[in-house]
Amino acid sequence: MRNRVREQRTQREMSQAELAAALGVSRQTVISVESGRYLPSLPLAFAIARFSDLTVDKMFDPDEEAGT
Amino acid sequence: MTFIRPRLRKPMGYALAGAALAVAWAVRGGPSWFLSIVIEVGVLAIAITTYLRGGQDSDEGALAGSRADERQKLLGLRSWALAGNLAMIAAFTGLTIAVAARAAVWWPFLVILAVAGFGYLLGLSTYGLAEEDPADDTSPGHQARSPASR
């Protein structure tokens, strides 16, 4: 599943550690989500989407493979 | 345990468990009493190592420091599940070999298997699998009004 977490983070000129602190998760989890290795829980997916002022379906695209 | 700092929880647990084992060894007495000191020193080393690892910025550090997020907790759970499976396989293998070899002591393997099996059933019960599923409340009328069916 492709997502726009990295794109949104870099647009805001944030580091992975800063985003992790804002979401209340570890830097390693942000890295895993960005690379598509970990699919976040629904609450975390909403937190990520809300942080970027996007909806969950705009932030996470189930029709595309990660890294495409 | 909320009154104990998260980073100290696992090291303190290890230290207490190790102290109990060391005391048990000392109470047992006999010529190998000094092993209780070896156990205590070894467990303290493990506790200190765990505390130091708890300060690292890594998945292992987060688990050791009791500050894991949802993904790290899932990692820990999967690791515990693997450990549980391996322990059950080892206990079953031990029981089979002990029975075949007519060993005098075979029942501890059976106790371990029984406790693990009970733990599994307790888990299913505790985490909701034993709850009776409510009936499907979707009536034909609901389906007719559903946007998906239009």
Backbone of each chain as ProteinMPNN parsed JSONL, in Angstrom:
{"seq_chain_A": "MRNRVREQRTQREMSQAELAAALGVSRQTVISVESGRYLPSLPLAFAIARFSDLTVDKMFDPDEEAGT", "coords_chain_A": {"N_chain_A": [[0.846, -1.19, 0.0], [0.672, 2.078, -1.006], [1.782, 5.183, 0.406], [1.557, 8.664, 1.415], [3.164, 9.719, 3.327], [5.911, 10.324, 3.642], [6.217, 12.235, 1.647], [4.46, 14.285, 2.519], [5.674, 14.901, 4.938], [8.223, 15.835, 4.193], [7.462, 18.042, 2.74], [6.683, 19.686, 4.767], [9.041, 20.159, 5.872], [10.055, 18.575, 7.951], [11.777, 16.455, 10.253], [12.142, 12.854, 10.533], [12.187, 12.168, 13.186], [10.955, 14.353, 14.4], [8.355, 14.186, 13.363], [7.664, 11.737, 14.429], [7.661, 12.327, 17.167], [5.558, 14.125, 17.229], [3.45, 12.474, 16.595], [3.519, 10.667, 18.593], [4.861, 8.254, 18.43], [7.589, 5.945, 17.718], [10.699, 6.829, 16.065], [11.555, 4.791, 14.436], [9.181, 3.555, 13.772], [7.915, 5.491, 12.21], [9.664, 5.441, 10.036], [9.191, 2.823, 9.142], [6.491, 2.985, 8.434], [6.588, 4.911, 6.395], [8.082, 3.563, 4.475], [6.364, 1.603, 3.821], [6.486, -0.825, 5.017], [5.157, -1.275, 7.337], [1.806, -1.325, 8.212], [-0.128, 1.095, 9.605], [-2.17, 1.203, 12.626], [-5.731, 1.9, 12.754], [-6.313, 4.211, 14.449], [-3.734, 5.416, 14.449], [-3.343, 5.838, 11.732], [-5.354, 7.713, 11.239], [-4.38, 9.773, 12.854], [-2.015, 10.404, 11.507], [-3.051, 11.231, 9.044], [-4.626, 13.406, 9.844], [-2.694, 15.071, 10.811], [-1.522, 15.917, 8.491], [-3.489, 17.298, 7.302], [-5.09, 15.849, 5.558], [-7.363, 13.394, 4.205], [-7.788, 9.974, 5.333], [-7.964, 8.187, 3.19], [-6.775, 9.645, 1.212], [-4.231, 9.851, 2.112], [-3.352, 7.23, 2.371], [-3.059, 4.861, -0.092], [-4.749, 2.184, -1.174], [-4.637, 0.892, -3.586], [-2.189, 0.999, -4.743], [1.133, -0.306, -4.907], [3.657, -0.204, -2.35], [6.321, 2.062, -2.798], [5.983, 2.387, -5.512]], "CA_chain_A": [[0.0, 0.0, 0.0], [1.487, 3.291, -1.086], [1.275, 6.289, 1.224], [2.191, 9.96, 1.133], [3.686, 10.227, 4.601], [7.218, 10.957, 3.426], [5.986, 13.436, 0.833], [3.873, 15.319, 3.378], [6.663, 15.275, 5.963], [9.277, 16.66, 3.592], [6.838, 19.331, 2.392], [6.657, 20.502, 5.989], [10.448, 20.252, 6.293], [10.173, 17.94, 9.269], [12.56, 15.218, 10.305], [11.349, 11.692, 10.963], [12.093, 12.215, 14.656], [9.954, 15.367, 14.764], [7.029, 13.642, 13.065], [7.426, 10.669, 15.405], [7.303, 12.964, 18.446], [4.223, 14.725, 17.092], [2.45, 11.398, 16.533], [3.634, 9.829, 19.792], [5.421, 6.926, 18.119], [9.038, 5.984, 17.603], [11.251, 7.183, 14.745], [11.6, 3.55, 13.65], [7.833, 3.284, 13.248], [7.704, 6.421, 11.095], [10.44, 4.902, 8.909], [8.491, 1.626, 8.648], [5.255, 3.411, 7.759], [6.95, 5.59, 5.15], [8.556, 2.596, 3.482], [5.281, 0.665, 3.528], [6.718, -2.117, 5.675], [4.203, -1.419, 8.436], [0.523, -0.656, 8.031], [-0.489, 1.569, 10.952], [-3.53, 0.952, 13.114], [-6.668, 2.947, 12.329], [-6.069, 5.474, 15.157], [-2.494, 6.062, 14.0], [-3.577, 6.305, 10.356], [-6.116, 8.965, 11.345], [-3.487, 10.799, 13.411], [-1.101, 10.802, 10.43], [-3.828, 11.989, 8.052], [-5.036, 14.672, 10.456], [-1.494, 15.898, 10.91], [-1.228, 16.465, 7.164], [-4.732, 17.895, 6.779], [-5.615, 15.03, 4.472], [-8.188, 12.284, 4.685], [-7.02, 8.724, 5.38], [-7.892, 7.564, 1.857], [-5.829, 10.417, 0.396], [-2.893, 9.599, 2.644], [-3.0, 5.823, 2.111], [-3.723, 4.395, -1.308], [-4.682, 0.712, -1.155], [-4.53, 0.327, -4.936], [-0.814, 1.064, -5.249], [2.15, -0.964, -4.108], [4.639, 0.705, -1.75], [7.52, 2.302, -3.591], [5.707, 2.587, -6.942]], "C_chain_A": [[0.89, 1.252, 0.0], [0.908, 4.352, -0.141], [2.084, 7.552, 0.939], [2.802, 10.564, 2.387], [5.009, 10.96, 4.386], [7.053, 12.285, 2.664], [5.448, 14.59, 1.698], [4.869, 15.816, 4.42], [7.718, 16.199, 5.38], [8.726, 18.02, 3.145], [6.85, 20.282, 3.576], [8.053, 20.667, 6.584], [10.629, 19.721, 7.717], [11.082, 16.735, 9.169], [11.642, 14.068, 10.734], [11.163, 11.705, 12.477], [11.033, 13.227, 15.097], [8.532, 14.86, 14.511], [6.664, 12.557, 14.09], [6.99, 11.263, 16.744], [5.897, 13.546, 18.378], [3.134, 13.655, 17.119], [2.482, 10.509, 17.774], [4.077, 8.417, 19.501], [6.931, 7.059, 17.982], [9.452, 6.373, 16.178], [11.266, 5.944, 13.842], [10.237, 3.231, 13.047], [7.499, 4.227, 12.104], [8.436, 5.911, 9.851], [9.702, 3.702, 8.296], [7.211, 1.995, 7.911], [5.585, 4.042, 6.413], [7.366, 4.599, 4.059], [7.496, 1.55, 3.139], [5.471, -0.697, 4.163], [5.724, -2.353, 6.805], [2.937, -0.635, 8.116], [0.038, -0.212, 9.405], [-1.909, 1.169, 11.334], [-4.427, 2.098, 12.644], [-6.456, 4.255, 13.103], [-4.798, 6.192, 14.688], [-2.645, 6.587, 12.58], [-4.357, 7.619, 10.372], [-5.228, 10.09, 11.872], [-2.541, 11.322, 12.331], [-1.844, 11.681, 9.417], [-4.201, 13.364, 8.595], [-3.852, 15.629, 10.531], [-1.191, 16.593, 9.581], [-2.432, 17.151, 6.544], [-5.229, 17.168, 5.538], [-6.579, 14.017, 5.068], [-7.346, 11.006, 4.608], [-6.885, 8.133, 3.975], [-7.009, 8.36, 0.905], [-4.391, 10.121, 0.837], [-2.412, 8.176, 2.329], [-3.791, 5.335, 0.916], [-3.621, 2.872, -1.379], [-4.449, 0.102, -2.536], [-3.107, 0.333, -5.482], [0.142, 0.363, -4.297], [3.083, 0.083, -3.526], [5.837, 0.835, -2.669], [7.28, 2.45, -5.073], [5.472, 4.046, -7.236]], "O_chain_A": [[1.731, 1.446, 0.878], [-0.302, 4.406, 0.08], [3.143, 7.511, 0.312], [2.941, 11.783, 2.492], [5.205, 12.07, 4.88], [7.666, 13.3, 2.998], [5.926, 15.72, 1.611], [4.902, 17.003, 4.745], [8.07, 17.215, 5.98], [9.438, 19.024, 3.171], [7.003, 21.495, 3.43], [8.22, 21.24, 7.66], [11.272, 20.348, 8.56], [11.15, 16.076, 8.131], [10.533, 14.279, 11.224], [10.116, 11.306, 12.988], [10.299, 12.984, 16.055], [7.629, 15.07, 15.321], [5.526, 12.471, 14.552], [6.061, 10.763, 17.379], [5.138, 13.472, 19.344], [2.03, 13.897, 17.607], [1.582, 9.696, 17.985], [3.723, 7.485, 20.222], [7.483, 8.151, 18.115], [8.675, 6.265, 15.229], [11.021, 6.039, 12.64], [10.151, 2.698, 11.941], [6.87, 3.817, 11.128], [7.893, 5.944, 8.747], [9.604, 3.587, 7.074], [6.881, 1.395, 6.888], [4.939, 3.745, 5.408], [7.046, 4.775, 2.884], [7.71, 0.709, 2.266], [4.711, -1.625, 3.887], [5.476, -3.496, 7.188], [2.985, 0.552, 7.794], [-0.185, -1.048, 10.28], [-2.733, 0.841, 10.48], [-3.939, 3.134, 12.192], [-6.42, 5.319, 12.485], [-4.782, 7.415, 14.549], [-2.135, 7.659, 12.255], [-4.053, 8.534, 9.606], [-5.309, 11.224, 11.399], [-2.292, 12.524, 12.243], [-1.346, 12.723, 8.991], [-4.102, 14.366, 7.887], [-3.995, 16.837, 10.339], [-0.671, 17.708, 9.554], [-2.391, 17.543, 5.378], [-5.723, 17.784, 4.594], [-6.607, 13.807, 6.281], [-6.33, 10.958, 3.914], [-5.82, 7.635, 3.609], [-6.541, 7.824, -0.098], [-3.463, 10.142, 0.028], [-1.233, 7.949, 2.059], [-5.021, 5.383, 0.9], [-2.542, 2.33, -1.615], [-4.101, -1.074, -2.645], [-2.834, -0.241, -6.536], [0.0, 0.419, -3.076], [3.285, 1.139, -4.126], [6.309, -0.146, -3.244], [8.23, 2.62, -5.838], [5.224, 4.412, -8.385]]}, "seq_chain_B": "MTFIRPRLRKPMGYALAGAALAVAWAVRGGPSWFLSIVIEVGVLAIAITTYLRGGQDSDEGALAGSRADERQKLLGLRSWALAGNLAMIAAFTGLTIAVAARAAVWWPFLVILAVAGFGYLLGLSTYGLAEEDPADDTSPGHQARSPASR", "coords_chain_B": {"N_chain_B": [[2.501, -1.257, 38.729], [2.895, 1.247, 37.8], [4.079, 3.166, 39.306], [6.716, 2.8, 39.094], [9.469, 3.863, 37.213], [9.286, 3.645, 33.657], [11.598, 2.734, 32.295], [12.906, 1.343, 34.209], [11.395, -0.859, 34.795], [11.605, -3.475, 33.486], [14.378, -4.178, 34.014], [14.248, -4.235, 36.856], [12.397, -6.262, 37.264], [13.799, -8.468, 36.215], [15.96, -8.48, 37.992], [14.704, -8.999, 40.445], [13.555, -11.527, 39.964], [15.863, -12.996, 39.485], [17.12, -12.71, 41.967], [15.37, -14.156, 43.567], [15.77, -16.731, 42.533], [18.456, -17.056, 43.137], [18.402, -16.966, 45.939], [16.862, -19.245, 46.385], [18.643, -21.175, 45.504], [20.66, -20.843, 47.367], [19.335, -21.543, 49.727], [18.909, -24.187, 49.216], [21.358, -25.283, 49.708], [24.245, -27.422, 50.278], [27.196, -28.533, 48.404], [27.252, -26.873, 46.178], [26.499, -24.302, 46.804], [27.689, -21.882, 46.264], [26.984, -21.239, 43.732], [24.756, -19.691, 43.857], [25.674, -17.126, 44.219], [26.975, -16.737, 41.815], [24.738, -16.829, 40.119], [23.314, -14.562, 41.022], [25.115, -12.479, 40.439], [25.286, -12.783, 37.669], [22.618, -12.292, 36.893], [22.299, -9.678, 37.765], [24.056, -8.442, 36.018], [22.685, -8.872, 33.622], [20.382, -7.362, 34.173], [21.453, -4.773, 34.364], [22.471, -4.485, 31.777], [20.07, -4.59, 30.364], [18.876, -2.25, 31.296], [20.634, -0.338, 30.231], [20.314, -0.85, 27.497], [17.711, -0.046, 27.281], [17.86, 2.664, 26.972], [18.53, 3.124, 24.4], [18.022, 4.29, 21.021], [16.173, 2.511, 19.437], [14.278, -0.34, 18.187], [14.636, -2.521, 19.888], [15.591, -1.195, 22.111], [13.363, 0.33, 22.828], [11.589, -1.675, 23.57], [13.002, -2.864, 25.682], [13.063, -0.698, 27.388], [10.444, -0.371, 28.119], [8.739, 1.366, 26.625], [7.397, 1.021, 24.283], [5.877, 1.589, 21.091], [2.865, 1.08, 19.072], [3.67, -0.568, 16.881], [6.075, -1.63, 17.793], [5.194, -2.958, 20.069], [3.705, -4.915, 18.819], [5.736, -6.295, 17.517], [7.059, -7.288, 19.79], [5.016, -8.932, 20.839], [4.749, -10.833, 18.798], [7.23, -11.993, 18.927], [7.121, -13.106, 21.479], [5.095, -14.938, 21.033], [6.351, -16.663, 19.25], [8.386, -17.579, 20.933], [6.807, -18.91, 22.83], [5.682, -20.936, 21.23], [8.002, -22.374, 20.545], [8.802, -23.192, 23.09], [6.7, -24.895, 23.748], [6.999, -26.867, 21.791], [9.495, -27.829, 22.537], [8.878, -28.819, 25.096], [7.034, -30.814, 24.418], [8.638, -32.49, 22.865], [10.498, -33.235, 24.814], [8.803, -34.608, 26.588], [7.954, -36.753, 24.978], [10.385, -38.072, 24.475], [11.145, -38.665, 27.115], [9.114, -40.414, 27.918], [9.442, -42.514, 26.082], [11.986, -43.338, 26.78], [11.554, -44.349, 29.207], [11.929, -42.738, 31.427], [12.327, -41.641, 34.825], [11.413, -39.17, 35.614], [9.04, -37.534, 34.036], [6.812, -36.061, 34.162], [7.114, -33.201, 34.589], [7.382, -32.128, 32.019], [4.866, -32.59, 30.994], [3.362, -30.977, 32.685], [4.277, -28.45, 31.932], [3.34, -28.38, 29.283], [0.593, -28.54, 29.794], [0.131, -26.185, 31.246], [0.832, -24.303, 29.316], [-1.081, -24.866, 27.355], [-3.413, -24.289, 28.791], [-2.967, -21.581, 29.2], [-3.185, -20.668, 26.574], [-5.903, -21.192, 26.024], [-7.024, -19.574, 27.982], [-6.213, -17.121, 27.017], [-7.683, -16.985, 24.599], [-10.212, -16.85, 25.688], [-10.051, -14.548, 27.303], [-9.466, -12.526, 25.466], [-11.686, -12.358, 23.916], [-12.633, -14.287, 22.044], [-14.312, -16.195, 23.003], [-16.656, -14.952, 23.414], [-20.099, -14.753, 22.713], [-21.148, -14.464, 19.431], [-22.965, -11.68, 18.292], [-26.204, -11.738, 16.768], [-26.659, -11.339, 13.24], [-27.658, -8.176, 12.462], [-28.644, -7.133, 10.21], [-31.311, -6.533, 8.315], [-33.452, -7.608, 5.546], [-34.727, -5.292, 4.747], [-32.943, -3.302, 5.522], [-30.852, -3.844, 3.792], [-32.036, -3.194, 1.4], [-32.195, -0.487, 1.605], [-29.615, 0.232, 1.701], [-26.872, 2.189, 0.602], [-24.959, 0.891, -0.89], [-26.323, -1.065, -2.198], [-27.801, 0.122, -4.053]], "CA_chain_B": [[3.879, -0.958, 38.315], [2.961, 2.579, 37.204], [4.9, 4.045, 40.131], [8.118, 2.563, 38.733], [9.802, 4.472, 35.918], [9.211, 2.601, 32.62], [12.896, 2.166, 31.935], [13.389, 0.484, 35.307], [10.474, -1.98, 35.05], [12.146, -4.784, 33.103], [15.569, -4.505, 34.817], [13.866, -4.596, 38.233], [11.765, -7.589, 37.195], [14.868, -9.465, 36.064], [16.76, -8.518, 39.225], [13.919, -9.667, 41.496], [13.442, -12.952, 39.614], [17.189, -13.571, 39.687], [17.37, -12.779, 43.407], [14.569, -15.278, 44.084], [16.441, -17.976, 42.137], [19.712, -17.136, 43.899], [18.043, -17.326, 47.321], [16.443, -20.654, 46.366], [19.859, -21.989, 45.389], [21.372, -20.765, 48.647], [18.552, -22.323, 50.706], [19.115, -25.608, 48.875], [22.586, -25.676, 50.398], [25.099, -28.386, 49.587], [28.491, -28.023, 47.957], [27.153, -25.907, 45.06], [25.83, -23.094, 47.293], [28.321, -20.674, 45.687], [26.337, -20.912, 42.451], [23.768, -18.629, 44.082], [26.384, -15.855, 43.99], [27.167, -16.643, 40.357], [23.42, -16.49, 39.541], [22.986, -13.18, 41.378], [25.993, -11.583, 39.663], [24.875, -12.886, 36.259], [21.321, -11.633, 36.689], [22.518, -8.231, 37.888], [24.666, -8.007, 34.754], [21.594, -8.831, 32.635], [19.511, -6.23, 34.516], [22.151, -3.527, 34.006], [22.501, -4.448, 30.311], [18.71, -4.251, 29.913], [18.671, -0.827, 31.578], [21.412, 0.438, 29.261], [19.647, -1.013, 26.193], [16.465, 0.723, 27.341], [18.109, 4.051, 26.596], [18.904, 3.213, 22.984], [16.997, 4.701, 20.063], [15.964, 1.37, 18.553], [13.122, -1.15, 18.581], [15.026, -3.304, 21.068], [15.687, -0.245, 23.21], [12.005, 0.702, 23.248], [11.005, -2.823, 24.285], [13.712, -3.018, 26.952], [12.744, 0.441, 28.231], [8.979, -0.346, 28.346], [8.116, 2.548, 26.017], [7.149, 0.604, 22.906], [4.649, 2.049, 20.452], [2.024, -0.038, 18.621], [4.414, -1.506, 16.034], [7.061, -2.32, 18.625], [4.453, -3.915, 20.904], [3.361, -6.044, 17.944], [6.988, -7.058, 17.377], [7.261, -8.017, 21.046], [4.006, -9.986, 20.944], [5.067, -11.9, 17.847], [8.408, -12.69, 19.451], [6.668, -13.943, 22.592], [4.339, -16.056, 20.46], [7.355, -17.606, 18.729], [9.027, -18.206, 22.101], [5.837, -19.841, 23.392], [5.606, -22.101, 20.338], [9.236, -23.153, 20.69], [8.786, -23.816, 24.418], [5.757, -26.019, 23.701], [7.614, -27.93, 20.98], [10.559, -28.423, 23.356], [8.247, -29.605, 26.159], [6.445, -32.009, 23.802], [9.757, -33.366, 22.493], [11.02, -33.78, 26.071], [7.838, -35.589, 27.107], [7.996, -37.934, 24.111], [11.644, -38.783, 24.718], [11.129, -39.181, 28.493], [8.206, -41.578, 27.953], [10.062, -43.604, 25.321], [13.182, -43.802, 27.495], [11.098, -44.8, 30.531], [12.576, -41.89, 32.434], [11.554, -41.551, 36.068], [10.778, -37.844, 35.686], [8.478, -37.115, 32.747], [5.634, -35.219, 34.375], [7.283, -31.749, 34.43], [7.101, -31.766, 30.627], [3.405, -32.578, 30.849], [2.869, -29.79, 33.399], [4.57, -27.276, 31.089], [2.393, -28.424, 28.162], [-0.753, -28.245, 30.3], [0.069, -24.76, 31.588], [0.836, -23.547, 28.06], [-2.396, -25.063, 26.737], [-4.38, -23.52, 29.58], [-2.709, -20.168, 28.895], [-3.739, -20.381, 25.242], [-7.365, -21.136, 26.154], [-7.323, -18.371, 28.776], [-6.045, -15.997, 26.1], [-8.848, -16.938, 23.709], [-11.365, -16.423, 26.481], [-9.855, -13.172, 27.769], [-9.435, -11.552, 24.374], [-12.977, -12.181, 23.261], [-13.088, -15.289, 21.097], [-15.365, -17.008, 23.602], [-17.909, -14.202, 23.461], [-21.067, -15.196, 21.721], [-21.314, -13.468, 18.38], [-24.345, -11.21, 18.169], [-26.839, -12.099, 15.497], [-26.584, -10.345, 12.169], [-28.842, -7.323, 12.603], [-28.987, -6.545, 8.918], [-32.543, -7.118, 7.788], [-33.585, -7.354, 4.109], [-35.086, -3.891, 4.563], [-31.702, -2.533, 5.614], [-30.081, -4.041, 2.56], [-32.696, -2.487, 0.31], [-31.938, 0.951, 1.742], [-28.182, 0.482, 1.735], [-26.354, 2.86, -0.603], [-24.181, -0.047, -1.695], [-27.188, -1.941, -2.975], [-28.535, 0.913, -5.064]], "C_chain_B": [[4.002, 0.461, 37.773], [3.838, 3.52, 38.02], [6.395, 3.83, 39.873], [8.374, 3.162, 37.35], [9.853, 3.382, 34.849], [10.55, 1.936, 32.335], [13.415, 1.198, 32.993], [12.572, -0.799, 35.457], [11.102, -3.326, 34.714], [13.41, -5.12, 33.886], [15.215, -4.927, 36.24], [13.209, -5.97, 38.277], [12.807, -8.682, 37.094], [15.649, -9.614, 37.367], [16.018, -9.258, 40.333], [13.812, -11.166, 41.225], [14.777, -13.65, 39.863], [17.519, -13.717, 41.16], [16.608, -13.947, 44.018], [15.261, -16.607, 43.77], [17.738, -18.168, 42.943], [19.438, -17.539, 45.347], [17.645, -18.797, 47.385], [17.659, -21.567, 46.31], [20.642, -22.007, 46.705], [20.668, -21.604, 49.719], [18.766, -23.812, 50.481], [20.371, -26.157, 49.546], [23.426, -26.64, 49.586], [26.366, -27.744, 49.077], [28.404, -26.968, 46.851], [26.47, -24.607, 45.483], [26.37, -21.829, 46.615], [27.704, -20.288, 44.347], [25.277, -19.823, 42.622], [24.407, -17.257, 43.849], [26.597, -15.644, 42.494], [25.862, -16.222, 39.685], [23.109, -15.02, 39.792], [23.822, -12.195, 40.549], [25.57, -11.583, 38.193], [23.587, -12.139, 35.985], [21.459, -10.122, 36.834], [23.137, -7.667, 36.618], [23.596, -7.897, 33.671], [20.694, -7.624, 32.888], [20.164, -4.901, 34.109], [22.199, -3.377, 32.482], [21.137, -4.039, 29.765], [18.437, -2.765, 30.14], [19.403, 0.035, 30.552], [20.768, 0.36, 27.87], [18.364, -0.198, 26.142], [16.638, 2.181, 26.97], [18.439, 4.234, 25.126], [17.714, 3.594, 22.11], [16.831, 3.588, 19.025], [14.73, 0.613, 19.022], [13.438, -1.946, 19.85], [15.08, -2.411, 22.298], [14.31, 0.135, 23.745], [11.354, -0.436, 24.03], [11.669, -3.002, 25.653], [13.332, -1.906, 27.928], [11.26, 0.602, 28.511], [8.344, 0.939, 27.823], [7.799, 2.265, 24.547], [5.86, 1.221, 22.366], [3.926, 0.834, 19.856], [2.793, -1.047, 17.769], [5.414, -2.311, 16.861], [6.392, -3.316, 19.569], [4.082, -5.144, 20.08], [4.582, -6.935, 17.722], [7.224, -7.918, 18.614], [6.286, -9.172, 21.192], [4.331, -11.156, 20.023], [6.274, -12.695, 18.329], [8.019, -13.603, 20.605], [5.882, -15.146, 22.083], [5.295, -17.116, 19.919], [8.035, -18.35, 19.882], [8.098, -19.244, 22.732], [5.719, -21.102, 22.557], [6.825, -22.997, 20.509], [9.267, -23.876, 22.032], [7.851, -25.026, 24.423], [6.33, -27.185, 22.901], [8.696, -28.64, 21.797], [9.964, -29.3, 24.456], [7.663, -30.897, 25.596], [7.54, -33.007, 23.424], [10.323, -34.04, 23.742], [10.115, -34.852, 26.637], [7.912, -36.886, 26.302], [9.243, -38.768, 24.389], [11.641, -39.421, 26.108], [10.246, -40.422, 28.602], [8.864, -42.767, 27.263], [11.248, -44.201, 26.078], [12.847, -44.318, 28.892], [11.784, -44.022, 31.651], [11.686, -41.777, 33.667], [10.794, -40.224, 36.139], [10.335, -37.433, 34.297], [7.367, -36.083, 32.933], [5.883, -33.707, 34.279], [7.025, -31.272, 32.999], [5.596, -31.65, 30.391], [2.809, -31.345, 31.528], [3.087, -28.539, 32.544], [3.575, -27.217, 29.923], [0.992, -28.027, 28.62], [-0.896, -26.756, 30.616], [0.017, -23.908, 30.314], [-0.525, -23.658, 27.369], [-3.473, -24.28, 27.465], [-4.223, -22.026, 29.296], [-3.292, -19.762, 27.556], [-5.261, -20.238, 25.321], [-7.792, -19.902, 26.949], [-7.226, -17.125, 27.892], [-7.24, -15.862, 25.167], [-10.061, -16.399, 24.443], [-11.247, -14.942, 26.851], [-9.992, -12.17, 26.625], [-10.644, -11.643, 23.462], [-13.461, -13.254, 22.34], [-14.246, -16.099, 21.657], [-16.694, -16.265, 23.698], [-18.843, -14.693, 22.371], [-21.243, -14.095, 20.689], [-22.76, -13.002, 18.343], [-24.906, -11.601, 16.801], [-26.669, -10.966, 14.489], [-27.844, -9.487, 12.216], [-29.253, -6.677, 11.287], [-30.227, -7.251, 8.362], [-32.597, -6.88, 6.283], [-33.944, -5.907, 3.819], [-33.874, -2.987, 4.605], [-30.949, -2.613, 4.302], [-30.693, -3.244, 1.413], [-32.382, -0.998, 0.37], [-30.458, 1.289, 1.676], [-27.704, 1.166, 0.464], [-25.606, 1.887, -1.506], [-25.07, -0.896, -2.588], [-27.968, -1.178, -4.037], [-27.855, 0.848, -6.415]], "O_chain_B": [[5.08, 0.858, 37.332], [4.293, 4.546, 37.514], [7.233, 4.582, 40.371], [7.576, 2.979, 36.431], [10.401, 2.308, 35.094], [10.624, 0.721, 32.155], [14.254, 0.343, 32.711], [12.99, -1.722, 36.155], [11.132, -4.223, 35.556], [13.528, -6.239, 34.386], [15.806, -5.865, 36.776], [13.432, -6.746, 39.206], [12.728, -9.696, 37.788], [15.96, -10.726, 37.794], [16.612, -10.044, 41.071], [13.959, -11.98, 42.137], [14.814, -14.762, 40.39], [18.119, -14.71, 41.573], [17.131, -14.65, 44.883], [15.335, -17.495, 44.619], [18.069, -19.276, 43.367], [20.161, -18.359, 45.914], [18.031, -19.514, 48.308], [17.706, -22.6, 46.979], [21.204, -23.027, 47.103], [21.316, -22.286, 50.514], [18.801, -24.598, 51.427], [20.441, -27.333, 49.902], [23.337, -26.678, 48.359], [26.596, -26.553, 49.286], [29.371, -26.246, 46.61], [25.927, -23.888, 44.645], [25.649, -20.852, 46.413], [27.871, -19.163, 43.878], [24.936, -19.12, 41.671], [23.758, -16.341, 43.343], [26.429, -14.542, 41.972], [25.861, -15.371, 38.795], [22.689, -14.309, 38.879], [23.302, -11.208, 40.028], [25.503, -10.533, 37.554], [23.464, -11.439, 34.979], [20.812, -9.367, 36.108], [22.799, -6.565, 36.186], [23.594, -6.944, 32.891], [20.287, -6.94, 31.949], [19.498, -4.015, 33.573], [21.994, -2.284, 31.954], [21.047, -3.247, 28.827], [17.845, -2.099, 29.292], [18.857, 1.023, 30.063], [20.682, 1.361, 27.157], [17.974, 0.287, 25.08], [15.656, 2.866, 26.682], [18.609, 5.359, 24.656], [16.565, 3.27, 22.412], [17.287, 3.709, 17.888], [14.197, 0.874, 20.101], [12.618, -2.034, 20.764], [14.672, -2.811, 23.388], [14.111, 0.248, 24.955], [10.66, -0.206, 25.021], [10.997, -3.258, 26.652], [13.28, -2.124, 29.138], [10.85, 1.612, 29.084], [7.506, 1.537, 28.498], [7.914, 3.139, 23.689], [4.875, 1.357, 23.093], [4.321, -0.305, 20.102], [2.593, -2.253, 17.913], [5.581, -3.514, 16.658], [6.939, -4.385, 19.843], [4.135, -6.271, 20.571], [4.482, -8.162, 17.735], [7.543, -9.103, 18.517], [6.667, -10.263, 21.616], [4.208, -12.319, 20.409], [6.336, -13.913, 18.163], [8.51, -14.727, 20.713], [5.989, -16.242, 22.632], [5.079, -18.313, 20.105], [8.236, -19.564, 19.831], [8.54, -20.325, 23.122], [5.663, -22.208, 23.096], [6.704, -24.219, 20.606], [9.7, -25.026, 22.115], [8.162, -26.055, 25.022], [6.17, -28.346, 23.278], [8.813, -29.865, 21.768], [10.469, -30.39, 24.726], [7.779, -31.954, 26.216], [7.394, -34.211, 23.633], [10.595, -35.241, 23.747], [10.587, -35.885, 27.112], [7.931, -37.979, 26.869], [9.179, -39.991, 24.52], [12.073, -40.561, 26.277], [10.595, -41.374, 29.3], [8.851, -43.883, 27.781], [11.487, -45.407, 26.028], [13.737, -44.677, 29.662], [12.165, -44.582, 32.679], [10.46, -41.811, 33.57], [9.678, -40.163, 36.654], [11.154, -37.03, 33.471], [7.022, -35.338, 32.015], [4.961, -32.974, 33.921], [6.522, -30.17, 32.781], [5.12, -30.752, 29.697], [1.869, -30.741, 31.013], [2.209, -27.683, 32.44], [3.034, -26.157, 29.609], [0.291, -27.281, 27.937], [-1.914, -26.14, 30.297], [-0.728, -22.932, 30.233], [-1.055, -22.669, 26.862], [-4.343, -23.677, 26.837], [-5.209, -21.299, 29.169], [-3.826, -18.663, 27.405], [-5.838, -19.301, 24.769], [-8.796, -19.265, 26.629], [-8.036, -16.204, 27.997], [-7.754, -14.762, 24.964], [-10.834, -15.604, 23.907], [-12.207, -14.181, 26.731], [-10.565, -11.094, 26.799], [-10.645, -11.08, 22.367], [-14.597, -13.178, 21.871], [-15.065, -16.628, 20.906], [-17.725, -16.855, 24.018], [-18.423, -15.006, 21.257], [-21.46, -12.934, 21.036], [-23.68, -13.82, 18.36], [-24.173, -11.766, 15.826], [-26.553, -9.796, 14.853], [-28.954, -9.987, 12.035], [-30.103, -5.787, 11.256], [-30.175, -8.423, 7.989], [-31.862, -6.032, 5.778], [-33.539, -5.347, 2.8], [-33.771, -2.03, 3.837], [-30.475, -1.611, 3.769], [-29.985, -2.694, 0.57], [-32.309, -0.325, -0.658], [-30.076, 2.457, 1.604], [-28.088, 0.767, -0.636], [-25.612, 2.031, -2.729], [-24.622, -1.392, -3.622], [-28.706, -1.77, -4.823], [-28.333, 1.452, -7.376]]}, "name": "protein", "num_of_chains": 2, "seq": "MRNRVREQRTQREMSQAELAAALGVSRQTVISVESGRYLPSLPLAFAIARFSDLTVDKMFDPDEEAGTMTFIRPRLRKPMGYALAGAALAVAWAVRGGPSWFLSIVIEVGVLAIAITTYLRGGQDSDEGALAGSRADERQKLLGLRSWALAGNLAMIAAFTGLTIAVAARAAVWWPFLVILAVAGFGYLLGLSTYGLAEEDPADDTSPGHQARSPASR"}
